Amino acid sequence: MKRTIPFKYSDCGVRHATTIAGSRWKLIIVYALRERTMRFGQLHAIVGNISSKVLTNCLRELEADEVLVRNAVSPSRVEYSLTEVGRALVPILVELVKWDKKFFPQAVEQVA
């Protein structure tokens, strides 16, 4: 009889992916950056209801995970854009939005 090794969620790729996605804000930030490069103030306005401190921490973590890149255009101007890793998340997020609209049609989309 063949022995089946039980599946361990600790070894699952979902665990690693969720450590990168992490907070409730990170995927919203990636979704907001899906079409264009943005400055901090633009992201703050679009994401909404997030403190500057939390947004800064999320951006730093996403940069460390190579999901986005921070480009200092000048000393007072910084822009954020998705890397290849971040752009690869966009189709997944689009499907997640479709799932949300299908099963939770009463929910209001927070990110335009």
N, CA, C and O of each residue as an XYZ file, in Angstrom:
448
protein
N       0.835     -1.173      0.000
C       0.000      0.000      0.000
C       0.887      1.247      0.000
O       1.847      1.349      0.764
N       0.540      2.185     -0.874
C       1.294      3.426     -0.982
C       0.932      4.352      0.180
O      -0.238      4.572      0.492
N       1.959      4.870      0.790
C       1.755      5.770      1.919
C       1.664      7.212      1.428
O       2.495      7.657      0.636
N       0.678      7.922      1.888
C       0.501      9.317      1.513
C       1.105     10.207      2.589
O       0.822     10.061      3.778
N       1.939     11.129      2.140
C       2.523     12.081      3.078
C       1.539     13.226      3.236
O       1.115     13.825      2.247
N       1.173     13.535      4.475
C       0.201     14.622      4.661
C       0.756     15.961      4.187
O       1.939     16.263      4.342
N      -0.130     16.738      3.611
C       0.234     18.064      3.113
C       0.463     18.989      4.299
O      -0.341     19.023      5.231
N       1.545     19.729      4.265
C       1.840     20.681      5.331
C       1.657     22.094      4.796
O       2.306     22.493      3.829
N       0.785     22.832      5.424
C       0.589     24.216      5.005
C       1.826     25.061      5.268
O       2.025     26.093      4.627
N       2.649     24.630      6.203
C       3.872     25.387      6.479
C       4.849     25.316      5.307
O       5.724     26.171      5.177
N       4.704     24.304      4.457
C       5.571     24.152      3.287
C       4.929     24.704      2.012
O       5.523     24.631      0.936
N       3.755     25.239      2.129
C       2.965     25.662      0.977
C       3.416     27.027      0.463
O       3.785     27.902      1.247
N       3.385     27.203     -0.852
C       3.724     28.487     -1.448
C       2.786     29.605     -1.033
O       3.147     30.780     -1.095
N       1.584     29.242     -0.610
C       0.633     30.251     -0.149
C       1.191     30.975      1.073
O       0.998     32.181      1.223
N       1.875     30.248      1.940
C       2.455     30.865      3.137
C       3.460     31.945      2.737
O       3.425     33.055      3.268
N       4.349     31.622      1.807
C       5.343     32.609      1.377
C       4.668     33.788      0.687
O       5.020     34.941      0.933
N       3.710     33.502     -0.168
C       3.006     34.580     -0.878
C       2.291     35.510      0.093
O       2.275     36.724     -0.108
N       1.701     34.948      1.142
C       1.002     35.800      2.100
C       1.963     36.599      2.965
O       1.583     37.647      3.488
N       3.183     36.139      3.130
C       4.149     36.966      3.863
C       4.530     38.184      3.034
O       4.792     39.254      3.585
N       4.561     38.029      1.724
C       4.856     39.172      0.854
C       3.635     40.088      0.778
O       3.760     41.306      0.911
N       2.466     39.507      0.564
C       1.239     40.308      0.499
C       0.944     40.918      1.864
O       0.488     42.057      1.967
N       1.209     40.149      2.894
C       1.197     40.605      4.273
C      -0.016     41.358      4.751
O      -1.048     40.764      5.064
N       0.107     42.642      4.805
C      -0.932     43.474      5.409
C      -2.120     43.648      4.474
O      -2.070     43.294      3.296
N      -3.168     44.193      5.024
C      -4.364     44.435      4.209
C      -4.125     45.519      3.172
O      -4.920     45.663      2.244
N      -3.056     46.278      3.305
C      -2.800     47.403      2.412
C      -1.931     47.065      1.213
O      -2.055     47.712      0.172
N      -1.070     46.092      1.321
C      -0.065     45.868      0.276
C      -0.667     45.541     -1.086
O      -0.228     46.077     -2.103
N      -1.655     44.677     -1.111
C      -2.255     44.327     -2.404
C      -3.032     45.500     -2.986
O      -3.118     45.644     -4.205
N      -3.597     46.335     -2.125
C      -4.279     47.543     -2.601
C      -3.270     48.486     -3.240
O      -3.556     49.101     -4.267
N      -2.096     48.602     -2.640
C      -1.029     49.446     -3.196
C      -0.598     48.918     -4.558
O      -0.451     49.689     -5.507
N      -0.394     47.611     -4.658
C       0.002     47.010     -5.942
C      -1.086     47.250     -6.983
O      -0.787     47.606     -8.123
N      -2.339     47.058     -6.599
C      -3.447     47.273     -7.530
C      -3.506     48.729     -7.979
O      -3.791     49.013     -9.143
N      -3.239     49.644     -7.061
C      -3.243     51.074     -7.404
C      -2.137     51.422     -8.392
O      -2.306     52.311     -9.226
N      -1.014     50.729     -8.304
C       0.130     51.002     -9.185
C       0.067     50.223    -10.500
O       0.994     50.303    -11.306
N      -0.999     49.481    -10.723
C      -1.063     48.577    -11.877
C      -0.960     49.279    -13.222
O      -0.486     48.681    -14.188
N      -1.393     50.532    -13.311
C      -1.422     51.208    -14.614
C      -0.393     52.310    -14.776
O      -0.091     52.718    -15.897
N       0.152     52.799    -13.658
C       1.099     53.908    -13.805
C       1.970     54.079    -12.567
O       1.675     53.558    -11.492
N       3.034     54.815    -12.756
C       3.926     55.221    -11.684
C       3.240     56.313    -10.875
O       2.536     57.156    -11.431
N       3.447     56.295     -9.559
C       2.818     57.308     -8.710
C       3.773     57.808     -7.646
O       4.706     57.120     -7.232
N       3.507     59.024     -7.222
C       4.223     59.609     -6.097
C       3.505     59.226     -4.801
O       2.369     58.752     -4.816
N       4.192     59.442     -3.691
C       3.649     59.079     -2.383
C       2.275     59.709     -2.151
O       1.336     59.021     -1.748
N       2.158     60.992     -2.399
C       0.893     61.694     -2.168
C      -0.250     61.147     -3.009
O      -1.386     61.062     -2.542
N       0.051     60.777     -4.248
C      -0.970     60.188     -5.119
C      -1.436     58.846     -4.560
O      -2.633     58.566     -4.504
N      -0.474     58.024     -4.150
C      -0.815     56.725     -3.563
C      -1.637     56.913     -2.293
O      -2.634     56.223     -2.078
N      -1.215     57.837     -1.468
C      -1.917     58.090     -0.206
C      -3.368     58.475     -0.473
O      -4.271     58.013      0.225
N      -3.596     59.309     -1.469
C      -4.955     59.745     -1.809
C      -5.788     58.603     -2.388
O      -6.963     58.460     -2.050
N      -5.191     57.796     -3.248
C      -5.928     56.712     -3.905
C      -6.222     55.572     -2.941
O      -7.340     55.058     -2.911
N      -5.237     55.177     -2.163
C      -5.432     54.072     -1.220
C      -6.433     54.495     -0.152
O      -7.309     53.715      0.222
N      -6.309     55.713      0.335
C      -7.269     56.248      1.294
C      -7.274     55.522      2.625
O      -6.956     54.335      2.699
N      -7.636     56.237      3.664
C      -7.820     55.664      4.999
C      -6.602     54.888      5.504
O      -6.752     53.895      6.215
N      -5.419     55.328      5.146
C      -4.174     54.722      5.603
C      -3.286     55.854      6.115
O      -3.205     56.917      5.499
N      -2.632     55.621      7.228
C      -1.753     56.664      7.756
C      -0.482     56.734      6.914
O      -0.112     55.762      6.256
N       0.168     57.863      6.939
C       1.424     58.029      6.198
C       2.474     57.042      6.685
O       3.247     56.505      5.892
N       2.497     56.805      7.990
C       3.469     55.873      8.570
C       3.255     54.451      8.050
O       4.210     53.776      7.666
N       2.014     54.005      8.038
C       1.705     52.650      7.554
C       2.006     52.541      6.062
O       2.570     51.540      5.620
N       1.639     53.555      5.284
C       1.931     53.542      3.852
C       3.435     53.479      3.617
O       3.902     52.713      2.774
N       4.187     54.273      4.351
C       5.648     54.261      4.226
C       6.207     52.883      4.533
O       7.055     52.380      3.796
N       5.741     52.266      5.616
C       6.221     50.926      5.977
C       5.872     49.897      4.909
O       6.702     49.057      4.562
N       4.654     49.957      4.388
C       4.243     49.019      3.333
C       5.096     49.202      2.081
O       5.528     48.222      1.475
N       5.336     50.441      1.697
C       6.155     50.712      0.511
C       7.572     50.187      0.705
O       8.150     49.614     -0.219
N       8.134     50.374      1.885
C       9.485     49.866      2.167
C       9.534     48.342      2.096
O      10.472     47.771      1.540
N       8.522     47.688      2.661
C       8.479     46.226      2.628
C       8.288     45.711      1.203
O       8.935     44.742      0.806
N       7.416     46.342      0.438
C       7.215     45.932     -0.957
C       8.477     46.162     -1.782
O       8.778     45.384     -2.687
N       9.204     47.213     -1.479
C      10.476     47.463     -2.163
C      11.500     46.396     -1.775
O      12.223     45.893     -2.635
N      11.565     46.052     -0.498
C      12.499     45.019     -0.035
C      12.182     43.664     -0.661
O      13.087     42.873     -0.925
N      10.900     43.397     -0.897
C      10.476     42.143     -1.533
C      10.525     42.214     -3.053
O      10.121     41.270     -3.732
N      11.019     43.329     -3.591
C      11.188     43.542     -5.029
C       9.876     43.517     -5.800
O       9.837     43.125     -6.967
N       8.804     43.938     -5.137
C       7.499     44.034     -5.778
C       7.354     45.390     -6.461
O       6.701     45.511     -7.497
N       7.973     46.402     -5.866
C       7.973     47.726     -6.479
C       9.356     48.340     -6.360
O      10.208     47.868     -5.608
N       9.551     49.394     -7.117
C      10.822     50.111     -7.093
C      10.543     51.563     -6.736
O       9.559     52.156     -7.179
N      11.428     52.113     -5.929
C      11.356     53.519     -5.511
C      12.395     54.278     -6.317
O      13.580     53.949     -6.280
N      11.952     55.291     -7.043
C      12.851     56.068     -7.886
C      12.858     57.519     -7.417
O      11.848     58.217     -7.508
N      14.010     57.963     -6.913
C      14.150     59.356     -6.479
C      14.464     60.207     -7.702
O      15.598     60.226     -8.178
N      13.462     60.904     -8.203
C      13.604     61.746     -9.389
C      14.402     62.996     -9.047
O      15.230     63.452     -9.835
N      14.147     63.540     -7.874
C      14.886     64.684     -7.342
C      14.851     64.546     -5.820
O      14.153     63.673     -5.303
N      15.583     65.381     -5.098
C      15.559     65.246     -3.632
C      14.161     65.324     -3.017
O      13.908     64.727     -1.970
N      13.274     66.042     -3.650
C      11.924     66.189     -3.095
C      10.861     65.396     -3.855
O       9.675     65.509     -3.548
N      11.266     64.604     -4.831
C      10.288     63.870     -5.642
C      10.692     62.406     -5.760
O      11.740     62.070     -6.312
N       9.830     61.548     -5.227
C      10.046     60.102     -5.277
C       8.845     59.472     -5.964
O       7.701     59.826     -5.681
N       9.110     58.539     -6.863
C       8.038     57.838     -7.569
C       8.143     56.343     -7.300
O       9.229     55.808     -7.078
N       7.001     55.690     -7.325
C       6.931     54.248     -7.116
C       6.312     53.599     -8.343
O       5.338     54.101     -8.905
N       6.891     52.477     -8.749
C       6.335     51.716     -9.867
C       6.564     50.234     -9.610
O       7.423     49.851     -8.816
N       5.786     49.415    -10.290
C       5.884     47.971    -10.112
C       7.078     47.407    -10.858
O       7.442     47.880    -11.935
N       7.674     46.399    -10.272
C       8.725     45.627    -10.932
C       8.055     44.497    -11.712
O       6.828     44.406    -11.751
N       8.847     43.655    -12.318
C       8.304     42.476    -13.004
C       7.529     41.607    -12.017
O       6.472     41.070    -12.350
N       8.056     41.472    -10.809
C       7.381     40.689     -9.766
C       6.016     41.305     -9.447
O       5.017     40.591     -9.349
N       5.977     42.612     -9.289
C       4.721     43.298     -9.001
C       3.730     43.214    -10.144
O       2.538     42.997     -9.929
N       4.232     43.389    -11.373
C       3.343     43.299    -12.546
C       2.763     41.896    -12.690
O       1.649     41.737    -13.189
N       3.502     40.882    -12.263
C       2.995     39.508    -12.332
C       1.836     39.291    -11.357
O       1.035     38.375    -11.543
N       1.743     40.118    -10.334
C       0.627     40.031     -9.382
C      -0.665     40.619     -9.937
O      -1.750     40.234     -9.499
N      -0.573     41.530    -10.879
C      -1.748     42.261    -11.366
C      -2.839     41.332    -11.904
O      -3.995     41.496    -11.512
N      -2.539     40.361    -12.782
C      -3.620     39.482    -13.259
C      -4.282     38.696    -12.123
O      -5.479     38.414    -12.180
N      -3.520     38.350    -11.111
C      -4.080     37.648     -9.953
C      -5.043     38.571     -9.212
O      -6.120     38.148     -8.793
N      -4.649     39.826     -9.055
C      -5.514     40.792     -8.373
C      -6.767     41.089     -9.183
O      -7.844     41.272     -8.616
N      -6.637     41.137    -10.505
C      -7.810     41.342    -11.368
C      -8.797     40.192    -11.167
O     -10.003     40.422    -11.074
N      -8.299     38.968    -11.099
C      -9.167     37.810    -10.852
C      -9.789     37.883     -9.462
O     -10.947     37.506     -9.281
N      -9.034     38.360     -8.487
C      -9.559     38.524     -7.132
C     -10.694     39.549     -7.112
O     -11.685     39.363     -6.407
N     -10.551     40.626     -7.881
C     -11.614     41.632     -7.995
C     -12.856     40.999     -8.633
O     -13.974     41.246     -8.182
N     -12.668     40.184     -9.679
C     -13.802     39.498    -10.320
C     -14.506     38.578     -9.321
O     -15.735     38.542     -9.259
N     -13.723     37.840     -8.546
C     -14.268     36.949     -7.526
C     -15.095     37.746     -6.516
O     -16.201     37.348     -6.151
N     -14.544     38.871     -6.072
C     -15.235     39.720     -5.102
C     -16.560     40.234     -5.667
O     -17.582     40.212     -4.981
N     -16.538     40.695     -6.915
C     -17.756     41.223     -7.536
C     -18.811     40.133     -7.728
O     -20.010     40.392     -7.618
N     -18.356     38.915     -8.014
C     -19.292     37.812     -8.234
C     -19.969     37.378     -6.932
O     -21.184     37.189     -6.891
N     -19.182     37.223     -5.881
C     -19.718     36.671     -4.646
C     -20.109     37.716     -3.600
O     -20.827     37.407     -2.648
N     -19.645     38.928     -3.773
C     -19.962     40.001     -2.831
C     -20.343     41.266     -3.602
O     -19.682     42.296     -3.464
N     -21.402     41.196     -4.412
C     -21.749     42.330     -5.277
C     -22.102     43.597     -4.504
O     -22.027     44.695     -5.057
N     -22.481     43.463     -3.249
C     -22.833     44.632     -2.451
C     -21.598     45.390     -1.966
O     -21.713     46.532     -1.521
N     -20.434     44.777     -2.045
C     -19.208     45.433     -1.578
C     -18.832     46.572     -2.518
O     -19.019     46.476     -3.731
N     -18.311     47.632     -1.955
C     -17.883     48.789     -2.738
C     -16.399     48.652     -3.011
O     -15.605     48.456     -2.091
N     -16.025     48.755     -4.282
C     -14.610     48.684     -4.644
C     -13.907     49.924     -4.096
O     -14.313     51.051     -4.382
N     -12.860     49.714     -3.313
C     -12.162     50.811     -2.651
C     -11.093     51.445     -3.522
O     -10.758     52.615     -3.336
N     -10.555     50.694     -4.467
C      -9.483     51.213     -5.319
C     -10.011     51.310     -6.737
O     -10.480     50.320     -7.298
N      -9.938     52.482     -7.311
C     -10.432     52.668     -8.686
C      -9.401     52.244     -9.695
O      -9.643     52.330    -10.899
